[in-house]
């Protein structure tokens, strides 16, 4: 499983250090959902989505983080996904 941050409007992926890239393979893999959420909060990134790419299935899951309260709710939901993931 790989975890990326993508800007909702531009579709660009966050690479860290205020850098953006066009494609996920060129972006920073934040390693976990919790790390990605922390980056969004710490760096005050607006209009972001968490993009989870599952290695085995190639499936992509996208979770928009448009509100702080929603972000906390998603953190809890995504932690459950992360714990049960075998990708």
C-alpha positions in Angstrom: 0.0 0.0 0.0 1.3 3.5 -0.9 -0.2 6.7 0.5 -0.1 10.0 -1.4 -1.5 13.5 -1.0 -3.2 15.0 -4.0 -4.6 18.5 -4.4 -8.3 18.2 -5.3 -8.5 21.1 -7.8 -5.2 20.6 -9.6 -4.8 16.9 -9.3 -1.1 17.4 -8.5 0.6 15.2 -5.9 2.4 16.7 -2.9 6.0 15.8 -2.8 6.9 17.5 0.5 8.8 20.8 1.0 6.2 22.8 -0.9 6.9 20.8 -4.1 4.2 19.3 -6.4 4.4 16.7 -9.1 2.0 15.6 -11.8 2.1 11.8 -11.3 1.9 9.6 -8.3 5.0 7.6 -9.0 7.0 10.8 -8.8 5.4 11.8 -5.5 6.4 11.1 -1.9 4.9 8.0 -0.5 3.9 9.1 3.0 3.9 5.5 4.1 0.8 5.6 6.3 -2.5 7.4 6.4 -1.6 8.9 9.8 1.6 10.4 8.4 -0.3 11.9 5.5 -3.0 13.4 7.7 -0.3 14.8 10.0 1.4 16.5 7.0 -1.8 18.1 5.9 -2.4 19.4 9.4 1.2 20.5 10.1 1.7 22.2 6.8 -1.8 23.6 6.7 -2.5 22.2 3.2 -6.0 23.0 2.0 -8.1 21.1 -0.5 -6.3 17.8 -0.3 -7.2 14.2 -0.8 -5.5 11.1 0.5 -4.9 8.7 -2.3 -4.2 5.1 -1.3 -2.8 2.8 -4.0 -3.0 -0.9 -3.2 0.0 -2.7 -4.5 -1.5 -6.1 -5.2 -4.9 -5.1 -6.7 -3.8 -1.8 -8.2 -7.0 -0.3 -6.7 -7.1 3.4 -5.8 -9.0 4.8 -2.9 -9.5 8.6 -2.5 -10.6 10.4 0.6 -11.1 14.1 0.4 -9.9 16.2 3.4 -11.9 19.3 3.0 -12.8 20.0 6.6 -10.8 19.5 9.8 -13.7 17.6 11.5 -14.0 15.4 8.4 -10.2 14.9 8.5 -10.4 13.6 12.1 -13.3 11.3 11.2 -11.4 10.0 8.2 -8.3 9.4 10.3 -10.3 7.0 12.5 -11.9 5.3 9.5 -8.6 5.0 7.6 -6.7 3.7 10.6 -9.1 0.7 10.6 -8.4 0.2 6.9 -4.7 0.5 7.5 -4.8 -2.1 10.3 -6.7 -4.6 8.2 -4.7 -4.1 5.0 -2.5 -6.9 3.7 -1.2 -5.1 0.6 
